[in-house]
Amino acid sequence: MRRISALLAVLAPLCVQGQTLTPVWVETGTNGQAIARVVVNQASDCPSLNIDAASRAMTLRSPVPAGLKPACELALPGGARRATAKTAAGNQTLTLPRTDPTHVIVLGDTGCRIKGARVQDCNDPAQWPFAQVAAGAAGSKPDLVIHVGDYLYREDPCPANKQKECGGSTSKAAAPAGDNWNAWNADFFTPAAKLLAASPWAFSRGNHEDCNRSWRGWFYYLDPRPWPGSQSTTPGCLVHSPPYLVRLGKFELFMLDSAAINENVADPAQVNEFAAQLSSLQPTNAWLVDHHPFWGFRTDENGGKSAPAPISAPLSAAWDRVKPKGITMILSGHVHLFELLNFDTRPPQLVAGDGGTMLAGALPKSLNGIVVQGGAMVSGQSRHEFGYTVLERSGPEGPRAKWKLALTDAHGRALANCSIERNRAACK
């Protein structure tokens, strides 16, 4: 018995080796490069992947920022057909990016708001339903998930008089806040776990991940490019990340970083910056993905009543200056509602900012005929509901692809049904 006890004592530390804190997820980078990532308990826990019967070790994304848990990654070889992660919890089969995806989920603005007097009830799924939204989306087994930004909303500690709404899991547990692992885990990785494991992702940076907020977690965990900290012992924040194209066959995403935008004023420096970025890539059949709508309406962010107002003046001005080609739709968030706007000479604008954070004040259900920043809107729809947007393609991929769009709630019910074809959107 003493020998067995001694052996167990020796083996006990080994049992925690390889401890993963998230599923291994797959994300898309420049030109569609697939990258596998996972968050682990300690730097020595990086697991290995079995890719088409060949074992390859994931490597540490270093240096690890203070307050964050280590992340491991591996660029997946092009043409890989099967990949399995070997972790202490068992084997996990990874879902690899699909050429010309036909089933795409779009969501955004998913964290639970805790900032000053604005406190969301993070412990009530009806008030913060991101876990249910993500699980519902995972159940539909999408080919690709696009997150349009704003992951971490727990910016301040939970107030003493709001512990029932946003306190920890026990009376002694402090609720997490700020740009650290515990807050990122509570606001994103835990509620998104099923969807992270189910599908490849494309991640967009939101203003909550700008240089004054949770930029370290964004660049370390989610940005598909090399961690800026790997080039310096004192990494700094990139105000504007360069844009890049994701190519999956004929399907393209134009990924644009709008995190630092001045929403209300067409600042000349920002107009120049975004005009240059819009001109720097040459897509042929792309959805442009960013956080701030190029055209859209904002209302009272606290959920109250206020007149609808246009948003993102620098983006609209930059678009009018360069008139980019090859973009068939724009996917954004930031406004905590669902909006689908259809214009005469512009691509449709989808706003999918209803993924879980506190909803903004409602817009009229119909927005038909309103002029938005110099462009006549042929038709427009809005919904004041939590959910995710499903896009289903029928027929061949390409600039004339036909897509069915459905705003779907956490229970899988369609709240709005629309179609998109030849740069035009129509809703029932």
Order of alpha helices (4+ residues) and beta strands (2+ residues): alpha-beta-beta-beta-beta-beta-beta-beta-beta-beta-beta-beta-alpha-beta-alpha-alpha-alpha-beta-beta-beta-alpha-beta-beta-beta-alpha-beta-beta-beta-beta-beta-beta-beta-beta-beta
